[in-house]
Amino acid sequence: MSLTELVVAELERRIVDGTYAIDEKLPTEPELAKEFSTSRTTIRSAVGNLEARGLVSREQGRGTFVRGTGRVDINILLEANLSVTTVIRSAGMEPGTTDLSVSTVIAPDAVASALRLPPRARVIVIDRTRTADGTPVAHSADYLVKAPGLTGARTQYQTSVYELLERVYREPVASGLARIEPGQAFGQLATQLELAEGALLLVLSQVHELTDGTPVMYSVVSLRSDALHLYVHRGPALSDLRDLPATHLPSTGDKNPLRSVT
């Protein structure tokens, strides 16, 4: 990242986490230049970036003020088995898709185990970034069991995969078991989610099943922790936690299955 980008990322972080509140005045250019050990020109460029995105406004003779966080705020209740598309729509925002790629590969061992497939079975991989009103909020790698009606056409996967699977199997995806772990955004993932290097993520690995328990998809979803918030509905305890089929949920901290595809 350039010095200007680093300053932008840090000022944006302070705005998002409330260090600089709405309508609060930012430190002056000389103060910021001293803090970041850079020139006023760099600070002016960074603030201009934030202003262009509506996060701050500069007022002649008064200074620069915070006008918005630019933050998407979406809640997910894990009791319900909802697609990212449905969650975004329920928040009153328009879902979208970017960075979409579709391929057919030999299922990595972890994915084959999760989907109960034989060795060297082939799966369709949908790799994409999901947006809410144009803001990237999640990146997913979805591994679909091959079935009549599922093709390699990119246009087929522009919207909800759950809705597509319901059309293909003529029944909805009924349930899923998700594993949640912390993660960080680096490299291409950070770029796709418009995050600073090392930004925190929530990572879900999940098996998606039909009503008869047949697994049809395995997903690894990276959620922006500043935009999507997970809630758990607490109810009666399971009789035995050992009943959870943990072998079907490889850790998201393991080697990324996409990188093990040959």
Secondary structure, 3 states (H helix, E strand, C coil): CCHHHHHHHHHHHHHHCCCCCCCCECCCHHHHHHHHCCCHHHHHHHHHHHHHCCCEEEECCCEEEECCCCCCCEEEECCCCCCHHHHHHHCCCCEEEEEEEEEEEECCHHHHHHHCCCCCCEEEEEEEEEEECCEEEEEEEEEEECCCCCCCCHHHHCCCHHHHHHHHHCCCCCEEEEEEEEEEECHHHHHHCCCCCCEEEEEEEEEEECCCCCEEEEEEEEEECCCEEEECCCCCCCCCHHHCCHHHCCCCCCCCHHHHCC
